[in-house]
Amino acid sequence: MIVLAIDTAGVDCSAALYDGAAGKVLSAVTETIGKGHAERLMAVIDQALAAANLQLAAVGRIAVVVGPGSFTGIRVGVAAARGLALALGVGSVGVTTLEVLARSHLAGHPGRPVVAAMDAKRNEVYAQAFSAEGFPLSEPAALSPEEVSRLIASLSAAATGSWVEHSPAKGEAAFEGRDRFDIAMVARIGAEKPEGADRPKPLYLRGPDAKPQTGFALARE
């Protein structure tokens, strides 16, 4: 199955093609634009298809980053994913920014739980804990810094994401403190999602569309 993955949830506008049967990324295109995703997304998808030497009709599933992240960017990506899936008659799945951050970290640092922690501003952190195997240990939530610190300590976990202090790569200073999401990892996660998964919906952890969150609770075994 060929998966088309798209991400407009942060500063990047990205698309990738992934061959699930071969476990191989066929192409990946990322433009770091900050804003203006609606104007650039279809061109980025076309570039990814051309780089993979594929037509859109070859795609068997759409995977899209659903947040948390930029409110406007998430809406652009989710709407595009639903529209493409409908036009192609294929399934679509949502991938959260937190699971992308966690899985990307675990790919290079296996063997220990990790808390994905994104700076949500206003003295809040978007956070979720994952096992060393990449399975969720808590629900995604908007937490206080103190709650995130307690969550990390309770699991003796590593931490990754913009809330964790880091130095930006050279040439990316304009986006210091902003999370980046590996589009190849989005595609891999999208290929792993079960058949019949719900169509993607934006994941808002703050605002009128957010589900109330009160602290963190670890998932039961």
C-alpha positions as CSV (number, residue, x, y, z in Angstrom):
1,M,0.0,0.0,0.0
2,I,1.3,3.5,-0.9
3,V,0.7,6.1,1.8
4,L,0.7,9.8,1.1
5,A,1.6,11.7,4.3
6,I,1.1,15.4,4.7
7,D,1.9,17.9,7.5
8,T,0.8,21.5,7.9
9,A,0.6,21.6,11.7
10,G,3.8,23.6,12.3
11,V,6.3,25.7,10.5
12,D,6.8,23.1,7.7
13,C,4.7,22.2,4.7
14,S,5.5,18.6,4.0
15,A,4.5,15.6,1.9
16,A,6.0,12.1,1.6
17,L,5.2,8.9,-0.2
18,Y,5.7,5.6,1.6
19,D,5.6,2.0,0.3
20,G,4.1,0.1,3.3
21,A,4.8,-3.4,1.8
22,A,8.4,-2.6,1.2
23,G,8.8,-0.5,4.3
24,K,10.5,2.2,2.2
25,V,10.1,6.0,1.9
26,L,9.8,6.8,-1.8
27,S,10.1,10.6,-1.5
28,A,9.8,13.4,1.0
29,V,9.5,17.1,0.4
30,T,9.6,19.8,3.1
31,E,9.3,23.5,2.8
32,T,9.9,25.5,6.0
33,I,7.5,28.4,5.4
34,G,6.0,29.4,8.8
35,K,2.6,30.2,7.3
36,G,0.8,30.1,4.0
37,H,0.3,26.3,4.0
38,A,-3.0,26.5,2.0
39,E,-1.2,28.1,-0.9
40,R,1.8,25.7,-1.0
41,L,0.4,22.3,0.1
42,M,-0.8,21.0,-3.3
43,A,2.5,22.0,-5.0
44,V,4.4,20.2,-2.3
45,I,2.3,17.1,-2.8
46,D,2.9,17.3,-6.6
47,Q,6.7,17.5,-6.0
48,A,6.6,14.4,-3.7
49,L,4.6,12.5,-6.3
50,A,7.1,13.5,-9.1
51,A,10.1,12.6,-6.9
52,A,8.6,9.1,-6.3
53,N,7.6,8.8,-10.0
54,L,4.0,8.1,-9.0
55,Q,0.6,9.3,-10.0
56,L,-1.9,10.4,-7.3
57,A,-4.1,7.4,-8.3
58,A,-1.4,5.0,-6.9
59,V,-2.1,6.3,-3.4
60,G,-3.9,3.8,-1.2
61,R,-4.1,5.8,2.1
62,I,-3.7,9.4,3.3
63,A,-2.0,10.2,6.6
64,V,-2.2,13.7,8.0
65,V,-0.8,15.4,11.1
66,V,-3.8,16.4,13.2
67,G,-2.1,18.4,16.0
68,P,-1.7,19.7,18.5
69,G,-0.1,22.6,16.7
70,S,-1.1,25.6,14.6
71,F,-4.9,25.9,14.6
72,T,-5.0,27.2,11.0
73,G,-2.4,24.8,9.7
74,I,-4.1,21.8,11.1
75,R,-7.4,22.7,9.5
76,V,-5.7,23.1,6.1
77,G,-4.0,19.7,6.4
78,V,-7.1,17.8,7.7
79,A,-9.4,19.3,5.0
80,A,-6.9,18.4,2.3
81,A,-6.6,14.8,3.5
82,R,-10.3,14.3,3.7
83,G,-10.8,15.8,0.3
84,L,-8.1,13.7,-1.3
85,A,-9.3,10.5,0.4
86,L,-12.8,11.1,-0.8
87,A,-11.7,11.8,-4.4
88,L,-9.5,8.7,-4.5
89,G,-11.9,6.4,-2.6
90,V,-9.3,5.5,0.0
91,G,-9.0,5.6,3.7
92,S,-7.4,8.5,5.7
93,V,-5.9,8.5,9.2
94,G,-4.7,11.1,11.6
95,V,-1.2,11.1,13.2
96,T,-0.6,13.4,16.2
97,T,2.4,15.7,16.5
98,L,3.2,14.2,19.9
99,E,3.4,10.6,18.6
100,V,5.7,11.8,15.8
101,L,8.0,13.5,18.2
102,A,8.1,10.5,20.5
103,R,8.6,7.9,17.7
104,S,11.3,10.1,16.2
105,H,13.1,10.3,19.5
106,L,12.8,6.5,20.1
107,A,14.3,5.8,16.7
108,G,17.6,7.2,17.9
109,H,17.3,6.6,21.7
110,P,15.6,3.2,22.2
111,G,14.9,1.4,25.5
112,R,13.4,4.1,27.7
113,P,10.0,5.8,28.0
114,V,9.7,9.3,26.6
115,V,7.5,12.3,27.2
116,A,6.8,14.4,24.1
117,A,6.5,18.0,25.3
118,M,5.7,20.9,23.0
119,D,5.8,24.5,24.2
120,A,2.1,25.7,24.0
121,K,2.9,29.2,25.3
122,R,0.9,30.8,28.1
123,N,2.9,28.7,30.6
124,E,1.4,25.5,29.2
125,V,2.9,22.4,27.6
126,Y,1.2,20.0,25.2
127,A,2.4,16.6,26.5
128,Q,2.0,12.9,26.3
129,A,4.0,9.9,27.6
130,F,5.0,6.9,25.5
131,S,6.5,3.6,26.4
132,A,9.9,2.5,25.1
133,E,8.0,0.6,22.4
134,G,6.1,3.7,21.4
135,F,2.7,2.9,22.9
136,P,0.8,5.8,24.6
137,L,1.1,5.8,28.4
138,S,-1.1,8.9,28.9
139,E,-3.6,10.9,27.0
140,P,-2.4,14.1,25.1
141,A,-3.1,17.1,27.4
142,A,-2.3,20.7,27.9
143,L,-0.4,20.7,31.2
144,S,1.5,23.1,33.4
145,P,5.3,22.8,33.4
146,E,5.2,21.4,36.9
147,E,2.8,18.6,35.8
148,V,5.1,17.7,32.9
149,S,8.1,17.5,35.2
150,R,6.1,15.2,37.5
151,L,5.0,13.0,34.6
152,I,8.6,12.7,33.4
153,A,9.8,11.8,36.9
154,S,7.0,9.3,37.5
155,L,8.2,7.3,34.5
156,S,11.9,7.9,34.8
157,A,11.4,9.0,31.2
158,A,13.4,11.0,28.6
159,A,11.8,14.1,27.2
160,T,11.7,15.5,23.7
161,G,10.1,18.5,22.0
162,S,10.3,22.3,22.0
163,W,9.6,22.5,25.8
164,V,12.9,20.8,26.3
165,E,15.8,23.2,26.1
166,H,17.7,22.9,22.8
167,S,19.8,24.9,20.4
168,P,18.3,25.4,17.0
169,A,20.2,24.2,14.0
170,K,22.2,26.8,12.1
171,G,20.0,28.6,9.6
172,E,16.8,27.9,11.5
173,A,17.1,30.6,14.1
174,A,13.9,32.3,12.9
175,F,12.0,29.2,14.1
176,E,13.8,28.7,17.4
177,G,11.6,26.9,19.9
178,R,9.2,25.7,17.2
179,D,8.6,21.9,16.8
180,R,9.4,20.2,13.5
181,F,7.8,16.9,12.5
182,D,9.6,14.3,10.5
183,I,7.3,13.6,7.5
184,A,8.9,10.2,6.8
185,M,7.9,9.2,10.4
186,V,4.4,10.5,9.8
187,A,4.2,8.2,6.8
188,R,5.5,5.2,8.7
189,I,3.0,5.7,11.5
190,G,0.2,6.3,9.0
191,A,1.0,3.0,7.4
192,E,0.7,1.2,10.7
193,K,-2.7,2.5,11.7
194,P,-5.4,-0.2,11.6
195,E,-7.8,-0.5,8.7
196,G,-11.1,1.2,9.5
197,A,-9.6,3.9,11.7
198,D,-11.7,7.0,12.1
199,R,-11.2,9.7,9.5
200,P,-8.8,12.4,10.8
201,K,-10.1,15.1,13.0
202,P,-8.1,18.1,14.4
203,L,-6.7,17.5,17.9
204,Y,-7.1,20.8,19.8
205,L,-6.0,20.7,23.4
206,R,-6.9,24.4,24.0
207,G,-9.7,26.6,22.9
208,P,-13.5,26.2,22.3
209,D,-13.1,22.9,20.4
210,A,-10.8,21.3,23.0
211,K,-11.8,18.5,25.4
212,P,-11.3,19.6,29.0
213,Q,-8.0,18.4,30.5
214,T,-7.3,18.3,34.2
215,G,-3.8,17.2,34.9
216,F,-2.4,14.0,33.6
217,A,-3.4,10.4,34.2
218,L,-1.3,7.4,33.2
219,A,-3.1,4.8,31.0
220,R,-4.1,1.6,32.8
221,E,-2.5,-1.6,31.7
